[in-house]
């Protein structure tokens, strides 16, 4: 019998019986509270908006502290996400708060891909949690959950309509995070313009199919206030950490030449409404929605991509072991196929390389034969020239020898003739008279 059938039968056969006395399991809520308080809580906020809309100031105002951070410039080449984690303590409750800001959002000339780094960051946090969840030895009770629980989307107070960048970004994020749109620096437009601007924003979000976070109304304890606050979205807020003395009290406000705007005065802005809804009433619901809705959607899509399903084609429960074996066999088959393709490709490349080497070797042999023949021809020419030169040298030596011989014979012949004449003169005196 399947486990689901057993569970169904147990549920159908469950009876309600009275207790004869106090047992003690009514302390379970207190136990859960004490355990949760001892472990502490975490909450992660993503602030999306153009540079200069007061994101950091609003965070400081919301949590009544001064978070350290470097001011962003308008010279960023792309959108970067900067994450900072802080440990906060209020009474005996500890909160690990992570604030993620989008640095450089909306500062580029081409804003077509400005939303991509934000989507990639959110998916990366989901993936990290999924990998931790799939481990054999899980430590989820000590794991720092970095999934984004709330996205405060800061809208510039233009008073006209939403920018195309805002619509595209919110449309890409609405299935991944709880979006709470807020109008930043709302003291820059009049009340009548602000009312029209809110109506315009709401109609544009509805017409473009953007799903923003709706405060839950299923809990009777908060249904009334949440229903009322849903009608006030988007919240028009003002942030300030400066305290100004108004009457006998020091209050957070912004001073202008024409007057003072009080941050916590609901007649001036919706800051108090935002703080109530975000922190004091619906913080746990935001955490729960992130886990049960957005993370489950990512997890389901990811596991379906990996081939895991709840039921087989016959609508029977799908075994994890069978799924693993099927995926393993499929992976091994693909691996063998790729291995065979790589082997054939390797053999083909080896054959092509061998052919190239043989062709190169043939060309080298032909070049060697040409050079060898050319060398032999040059050698023969040089030998012929050497032979002719040797013949010329020998002929020259013979002529030189003959010439030297003739020169040496010339003086000897002249001397013998002179002696002969002298003898004749002695023998014949008449020759002297002559």
Helices and strands as residue ranges (DSSP letters): H 3-12, G 25-27, H 28-39, E 41-48, H 55-62, E 80-90, E 93-103, H 116-133, E 150-155, H 164-173, E 179-183, G 186-188, H 191-207, H 220-230, E 235-236, E 243-246, E 249-256, E 259-262, H 271-275, I 276-281, H 283-289, I 290-295, H 296-305, H 320-427, H 430-433
